[in-house]
Amino acid sequence: MKILVPCKRVPDPDQKLRLNADGTDIDAAALTYILNPFDAIAVEEALRIRETAQPDAEIIAVSIAPAEGEADLRTALAMGADRALLIEHNGPLDPWNVARLLVAVIERESPGLVLMGKQAVDDDANQTGQFLAAQLGWPQATFASEIEFVDNGLRVHRETDLGIEVIRTTLPAVVTADLRLNEPRYASLPSILKAKKKTIDHTTAAELGITLEPRVRLLDMELINSQRNCVKVNSATELLEKLRETEVVN
């Protein structure tokens, strides 16, 4: 069984961000990048599936990124992925087209399971997994907090606003990982050194036979101002007046 894990390259959320000159995107000049944390959870879960339920599973990490995206794929390899594929692409790409590229890879690799993060921490779109399942015509289980192999299929616990939902699905399927699915392991130094020597396959949208057709364009972006002003009040009456001034209450 093959398990395909899409791995997105995202800006490190702990760094200070600034906008580009026209305010339409983050200034990428001084950014550092990491493997999307939700995708790291997906890699970890694929490894656990191989360790417990599918000992012959082959784990394939796939990323759509510039050539520098190799670094994040090597993170997945160091964790324990068997192979890695980089689809070279510069610039933004909406979730629909990401899914189209992944479909082309899936048609070549024929995995039994696609396991990916529920969203990326850069845009929080939470759309790629759903688009991918729709384009493939596969069942999907999103927001997974527990995955179990049962009767040639999966039992998945889903985290929803109303509580935990338990569903059964056949394979092949698309599963998106939620935050509480697991805690990703740290790669050992020997594994990191070994991953640096591994060959990463490269391809492009053209080689996959995909003509990208952007459907979404980012028009504007604004950084959140985290500055807060603290005002001390001496009575409930004064507090009520302040709340009325700011139109919190009428």
DAPE-V737808 format. One line per field, one symbol per residue. phi: phi as a letter, one per 40 degrees, with the letter a starting at -180 (. if undefined). burial: # if it has 24 or more other C-alpha atoms within 12 Angstrom, else .. A space follows every 10 residues. Layout:
# DAPE-V737808
phi = ???
burial = ???
This chain:
# DAPE-V737808
phi = .bbcbcbccb ccccccbacc dcgbacccdb cbbbcddccc cccdcccccc cbbbcccbbb cbbbacdccd dcccccccci ccbabbccab gcacdccdcc ccdccccccf ccabbaccab ccbfcfbcdc ccccccgbcb bcfcbabbca fgabbbcbcb cchcbbbbac bcabbbcccc cabdccccdd cccccccccb cbabdcccgb ccbdbbbcca abcccccbbb bcbbaccccc ccccccgcbc
burial = .######### #......... .....#.... ..######## ########## ......#### ######.### ########## #########. .######### ######..#. ########## ###..##### ###.##.### #########. ...######. ......###. ########## ##.#...... ....#..#.# .####..... .......... .......... .......... ..........
